[in-house]
Amino acid sequence: MKKLIYLFLFLFTLTTTVNATPAIEDKPKTELTLEQKAELEYITKRVEEIKAIDKSTLTKAERKALRKEVKELKKRSDFLSQNITLSLGAIIIILLLLIIIL
């Protein structure tokens, strides 16, 4: 019974996510360069184009390629805007490691 409870708790912590605030609040936000602003604008326009596409006429492979492209665009956008996200499971693991080490 204990194993079952621990299993459910473990799965719960891995499946829940929390958007964390930036790790360092003291660091001032750096302004984006013109190239970065242009790239963010391109990413935004491309995502809007993809959303406007009628996906019912696309093949399965084309839809998969679009999903992959959107994921890559999101990663690039997050990198440019310097967002940091941590899952709840990652936070708990970090805290447990700190408790064990200290």
C-alpha positions in Angstrom: 0.0 0.0 0.0 2.8 2.4 0.9 4.5 1.7 -2.5 1.3 2.6 -4.3 0.9 5.9 -2.4 4.6 6.7 -3.0 4.1 5.9 -6.7 1.1 8.2 -7.0 2.9 11.0 -5.2 5.9 10.6 -7.4 3.8 10.6 -10.6 1.9 13.7 -9.3 5.1 15.6 -8.7 6.4 14.8 -12.1 3.3 15.7 -14.0 2.6 19.1 -12.3 4.4 22.1 -13.5 4.8 25.6 -12.2 6.1 28.7 -14.0 8.9 30.0 -11.9 9.9 33.6 -11.7 13.3 34.5 -13.0 16.0 33.1 -10.8 17.8 36.4 -10.3 15.6 39.4 -9.7 18.5 41.8 -9.1 19.7 41.5 -12.6 18.2 44.3 -14.8 16.4 43.3 -17.9 18.6 43.8 -20.9 16.9 45.4 -23.9 16.7 43.4 -27.0 18.8 44.3 -30.0 17.3 45.2 -33.3 18.2 41.8 -34.6 16.5 40.1 -31.7 13.4 42.3 -32.0 13.2 41.5 -35.7 13.6 37.8 -35.0 10.9 37.9 -32.3 8.6 39.7 -34.8 9.3 37.1 -37.5 8.5 34.3 -35.0 5.3 36.0 -34.0 4.2 36.4 -37.6 5.1 32.8 -38.5 3.1 31.4 -35.5 0.1 33.5 -36.6 0.4 32.2 -40.1 0.5 28.6 -38.8 -2.6 29.3 -36.7 -4.4 30.7 -39.7 -3.7 27.6 -41.8 -6.7 25.2 -42.4 -5.2 22.1 -40.9 -8.0 19.8 -42.0 -6.6 19.8 -45.5 -3.0 18.9 -44.4 -1.6 15.4 -44.3 -0.5 13.8 -41.0 3.2 14.4 -41.9 2.5 18.1 -42.7 0.7 18.6 -39.4 3.5 16.9 -37.5 6.1 19.2 -39.3 4.0 22.3 -38.3 3.9 21.1 -34.6 7.6 20.6 -34.7 8.2 24.0 -36.2 6.0 25.7 -33.6 7.9 24.0 -30.8 11.2 25.1 -32.2 9.8 28.7 -32.6 8.6 28.7 -29.0 12.0 27.5 -27.7 13.8 30.2 -29.7 11.3 32.8 -28.5 11.8 31.8 -24.8 15.6 31.9 -25.3 15.4 35.4 -26.7 13.1 36.7 -24.0 15.2 34.8 -21.4 12.3 33.1 -19.7 13.1 30.4 -17.0 10.6 27.8 -16.2 11.0 25.0 -13.7 8.6 22.1 -13.1 7.4 21.4 -9.6 9.1 18.0 -9.8 12.4 19.6 -10.6 12.0 22.0 -7.7 11.3 19.2 -5.3 14.3 17.2 -6.5 16.5 20.2 -6.1 15.2 20.8 -2.5 15.7 17.1 -1.6 19.3 17.2 -3.0 20.0 20.3 -0.9 18.6 18.7 2.2 20.6 15.5 1.7 23.8 17.4 1.0 23.5 19.8 3.8 
